[in-house]
Amino acid sequence: MDTETHERTADSPTRSAEHVTELAASARRAYALIEDVGRWPLLFAPCIWSQELERTGGVQRIRLWAVVGNGVRSWTSRRVLDPAGNRIDFAQETPAAPITEMSGHWRFQDASPGTPGRLELGHRWTTDGEPGAADRIAAALDSNSTAEIGSLRAWAERPEEPHELILTFSDEELIAAPAAEVYDFLYRADLWPERLPHVAGLDLETNPAEAATAGAEVQTMDMETSAADGSKHTTQSVRLCFEGERIVYKQTTPPRGLLAHSGEWLFSSGPEGTRVTARHTVALDPAAVESVFGPGTTIAEALAKARDIIGANSRGTLRTARGHLEKGAAE
């Protein structure tokens, strides 16, 4: 059930919209999922990366990178947290043109006798008067908001707790080479089919960094991976590349058995070389556990297997990078 209302000021079009759905879960559980922005790439398909920048009392600042239309955009928001009222109000700090103001709220209500629980996502925005801009923003918000409340409802109503399905892990490698060279090896994913034995094929498109992406180059990647049993799997990813610092990615089409997979490559220089950390966060699909990981496999066992498979690929990539770069330095 969605409702949208419109109003206009004298100077520019202002609109508001509410997207609402019933909620067969506690308001507190749904609220907790929205408060923890670090998990948003797992919960929401458009979200590529999210950070909590600071929190003071009940006021929080966050930064998001998300797919908006045909591109990736980033913004910061100020959020006011009201756990007692199961409500979060938010406002973008510096909206990108043609938006001049964007604010809204999340609100959750428990069921009561004769009344189902309720999940509500509201927005209010103003544009600079550019012809058609308000309609474009309305269409993008409608698409994303509908997907977001549907995904949040699904997560809140799962019989499993989120921590039962989500696992974060990391692997490290010390490479005796400058950070710029190590970064370039991982940045040049177009060369991975030649360099990495588990990559059977890869198509890569890179868009330059711009203010709208907060300084990140955006790569879209289709990769075919060869598994140990000889099978091949195709995944799609979006990567945010911050030169020399980190490469963040999200598989927009994750492998079978996972609801979501995001991660990052982190680079740290030291006297002995560059330490690279491969960090992953995965969300398991409980409905696919036995078909993907074998009959009788428990959720905990499936997470351990996913960690082994994904970790083996990233560890192999790091070992190959070390061998390639240290050999080149010795020649």
C-alpha positions in Angstrom: 0.0 0.0 0.0 1.6 3.3 -1.2 0.4 6.8 -1.0 1.9 9.9 -2.5 0.9 13.6 -2.0 2.1 16.7 -3.8 2.4 20.3 -2.9 4.1 23.3 -4.4 5.7 26.4 -3.1 5.8 29.7 -4.9 9.4 29.3 -6.0 9.9 25.6 -6.7 8.0 22.3 -6.7 7.9 20.5 -3.4 6.6 17.0 -3.0 6.1 14.4 -0.4 5.5 10.7 -0.5 4.8 7.8 1.9 5.4 4.2 1.2 3.7 1.9 3.6 3.4 -1.9 4.2 2.0 -4.2 6.9 4.6 -5.6 9.2 4.2 -9.1 10.8 7.2 -8.5 13.1 8.0 -6.4 16.1 8.5 -2.7 15.5 11.7 -2.8 17.6 13.3 -5.5 15.3 12.6 -3.5 12.2 13.9 -0.3 13.8 17.1 -2.0 14.8 17.7 -3.1 11.2 17.4 0.5 10.0 19.5 2.0 12.8 22.5 -0.3 11.9 23.5 1.4 8.6 26.6 -0.8 8.3 24.3 -3.7 7.2 22.4 -1.7 4.5 24.4 -3.1 1.6 23.1 -6.6 2.6 19.5 -5.4 3.2 18.9 -3.0 0.3 19.7 -3.8 -3.4 20.5 -0.2 -4.4 23.0 0.4 -1.5 26.6 -0.3 -2.4 28.4 1.0 0.7 27.3 2.8 3.9 29.2 4.3 6.8 28.3 5.8 10.2 30.5 8.9 10.3 29.6 10.0 13.9 27.0 9.7 16.6 26.3 12.1 19.5 23.5 11.1 21.7 20.5 10.5 19.5 21.9 12.3 16.5 23.8 10.3 13.8 25.6 11.3 10.6 25.9 8.7 7.8 27.3 8.5 4.3 25.8 6.3 1.6 26.7 5.2 -1.9 23.8 3.8 -3.9 22.6 3.1 -7.4 20.3 5.8 -8.4 18.8 5.5 -11.9 21.7 4.5 -14.2 24.5 5.7 -12.0 26.0 5.6 -8.5 25.5 8.6 -6.2 26.8 9.4 -2.7 25.4 11.7 0.0 25.6 12.4 3.7 22.5 12.5 6.0 21.8 13.6 9.5 19.5 11.3 11.4 17.6 11.7 14.6 17.1 8.4 16.4 14.0 7.8 18.5 14.2 4.2 19.7 11.4 4.7 22.2 9.1 5.9 19.5 10.4 3.5 16.9 11.1 6.4 14.5 14.1 7.8 12.7 14.0 11.2 11.0 16.6 12.0 8.3 17.7 14.9 6.1 20.4 15.0 3.4 23.1 17.6 4.3 24.0 18.7 0.8 21.6 17.4 -1.8 22.9 17.2 -5.3 21.1 19.3 -8.0 18.4 19.3 -9.1 17.4 18.4 -5.5 17.6 21.4 -3.1 16.1 19.6 0.0 15.5 16.0 0.8 14.3 14.7 4.2 12.0 12.0 5.5 11.4 9.4 8.2 11.2 5.7 9.0 8.4 4.8 11.4 7.4 1.4 12.8 4.3 0.4 14.7 3.5 -2.9 16.5 0.3 -4.7 15.7 -2.7 -4.1 18.0 -6.0 -6.0 18.3 -7.7 -5.6 14.9 -4.8 -3.6 13.5 -1.7 -5.1 11.7 1.8 -3.8 12.3 3.0 -1.0 10.1 6.2 0.0 8.3 6.4 3.5 6.8 9.0 5.3 4.8 8.3 8.9 4.1 10.1 11.5 1.9 9.8 15.2 1.3 11.9 16.9 -1.4 12.2 20.2 -3.2 13.9 20.7 -6.6 15.4 23.7 -8.2 12.7 24.2 -10.8 14.4 22.2 -13.6 11.6 21.0 -15.9 10.7 17.4 -15.2 13.1 17.1 -12.3 10.4 16.6 -9.6 8.8 13.8 -11.6 12.2 12.0 -12.2 12.9 12.2 -8.5 9.5 10.9 -7.7 9.9 8.0 -10.0 13.3 7.1 -8.6 12.1 7.4 -5.0 9.1 5.3 -5.8 11.2 2.5 -7.3 13.8 2.5 -4.5 11.4 3.0 -1.6 9.1 0.2 -2.8 12.1 -2.2 -3.0 13.5 -1.0 0.4 10.3 -1.5 2.4 9.8 -4.9 0.8 13.3 -6.0 1.6 13.2 -4.6 5.2 9.9 -6.3 5.8 11.3 -9.6 4.5 14.4 -9.3 6.8 12.3 -8.3 9.9 9.9 -11.2 9.4 12.5 -13.9 9.0 12.4 -16.6 11.7 16.2 -16.4 11.9 17.8 -13.5 13.7 20.0 -11.3 11.4 23.2 -12.3 13.2 22.4 -16.0 12.4 22.6 -15.3 8.7 25.3 -12.7 8.4 29.0 -13.3 8.7 32.0 -10.9 8.4 35.5 -12.2 8.0 38.9 -11.1 6.6 42.2 -12.3 5.4 45.5 -10.5 5.2 48.7 -10.6 3.1 52.0 -8.6 3.4 53.4 -7.8 0.0 56.9 -6.4 -0.4 55.9 -3.7 -2.9 54.6 -0.1 -2.8 51.0 0.4 -2.0 50.4 2.1 -5.4 51.5 -1.1 -7.2 49.4 -3.4 -5.0 46.4 -1.2 -5.4 46.9 -1.2 -9.2 47.0 -5.0 -9.3 43.5 -5.2 -7.7 42.2 -2.1 -9.5 43.1 -3.6 -12.9 40.4 -6.3 -12.7 40.3 -6.4 -16.5 43.6 -8.3 -16.4 42.4 -10.9 -13.8 41.6 -13.6 -16.4 45.3 -13.5 -17.4 46.5 -13.4 -13.8 44.1 -15.3 -11.6 43.4 -19.0 -12.3 39.9 -18.9 -10.7 38.7 -16.1 -13.1 37.5 -17.5 -16.4 36.3 -14.2 -17.9 35.6 -10.6 -16.9 34.0 -7.6 -18.5 34.8 -4.2 -16.8 33.6 -0.7 -17.2 35.1 2.2 -15.3 33.6 5.7 -14.8 35.9 8.5 -13.5 35.6 9.9 -10.0 33.3 12.9 -9.5 31.8 15.0 -6.8 28.5 13.0 -7.0 30.4 9.8 -6.0 32.4 11.5 -3.3 35.7 10.9 -5.1 35.2 7.3 -6.0 35.8 5.8 -9.4 32.9 3.5 -10.1 33.5 0.1 -11.8 30.8 -2.3 -13.0 32.0 -5.8 -13.5 30.7 -9.1 -14.8 32.9 -12.0 -13.8 32.9 -15.7 -14.6 34.5 -17.8 -11.8 35.7 -21.4 -12.0 35.0 -23.5 -8.9 37.2 -26.3 -7.7 34.7 -28.9 -9.1 35.0 -27.4 -12.6 31.7 -25.5 -12.5 31.5 -21.9 -13.6 29.5 -19.1 -11.9 28.8 -15.6 -13.2 28.4 -12.7 -10.8 27.9 -9.0 -11.3 29.5 -6.4 -9.0 29.8 -2.6 -8.5 33.1 -1.4 -7.2 34.0 2.0 -5.6 37.7 2.7 -6.1 39.5 5.2 -3.8 43.0 5.4 -5.2 45.7 4.0 -2.9 43.3 3.6 0.0 40.6 1.0 -0.6 38.4 -0.7 -3.1 34.8 -1.4 -1.9 32.5 -3.7 -3.8 29.1 -5.3 -3.7 28.0 -8.2 -5.8 24.7 -7.0 -7.3 24.2 -10.6 -8.5 25.6 -12.8 -5.7 26.4 -16.5 -6.1 23.8 -19.1 -5.3 23.3 -19.7 -1.6 23.8 -16.0 -0.7 21.3 -13.2 -0.3 24.1 -10.6 -0.5 27.8 -10.3 -0.5 29.8 -7.1 0.0 33.5 -6.4 0.8 36.5 -4.3 0.5 40.3 -4.4 -0.2 42.2 -2.2 2.3 45.8 -1.0 1.9 48.2 -0.1 4.6 51.9 0.9 4.0 54.7 -0.1 6.4 58.5 -0.5 6.5 58.2 -4.1 5.2 55.8 -3.3 2.4 52.0 -3.1 1.9 49.6 -5.0 4.1 46.4 -5.8 2.2 43.2 -6.9 4.0 40.4 -8.6 2.1 37.2 -8.1 4.1 33.9 -9.8 3.3 30.4 -9.7 4.7 27.9 -12.3 3.5 24.2 -12.9 4.1 23.2 -16.5 3.7 20.0 -17.5 1.9 18.4 -20.0 4.4 16.1 -21.4 1.7 19.0 -22.5 -0.5 21.3 -24.0 2.2 20.7 -27.7 1.5 20.5 -27.4 -2.3 23.8 -25.4 -2.5 25.8 -26.8 0.4 24.4 -30.3 0.7 21.5 -32.2 2.4 21.5 -31.9 6.2 23.8 -28.8 6.2 22.9 -26.4 9.0 23.0 -22.6 8.7 26.2 -22.4 10.8 27.9 -25.0 8.7 26.8 -23.3 5.4 28.3 -20.0 6.7 31.5 -21.8 7.4 31.6 -23.3 4.0 30.8 -20.0 2.3 33.7 -18.5 4.3 36.0 -21.2 3.1 35.0 -20.8 -0.6 35.1 -17.0 -0.7 38.1 -16.7 1.5 40.0 -19.2 -0.7 39.4 -17.0 -3.7 40.6 -13.8 -2.0 43.6 -15.5 -0.5 44.5 -16.9 -3.9 44.2 -13.4 -5.4 46.5 -12.0 -2.6 49.1 -14.7 -3.1 49.1 -14.2 -6.8 49.5 -10.4 -6.3 52.4 -11.0 -4.0 54.1 -13.4 -6.4 53.6 -11.1 -9.4 54.7 -7.9 -7.7 57.6 -9.3 -5.7 58.9 -11.1 -8.7 58.8 -7.9 -10.7 60.7 -6.1 -8.0 63.4 -8.7 -8.1 64.0 -8.5 -11.8 
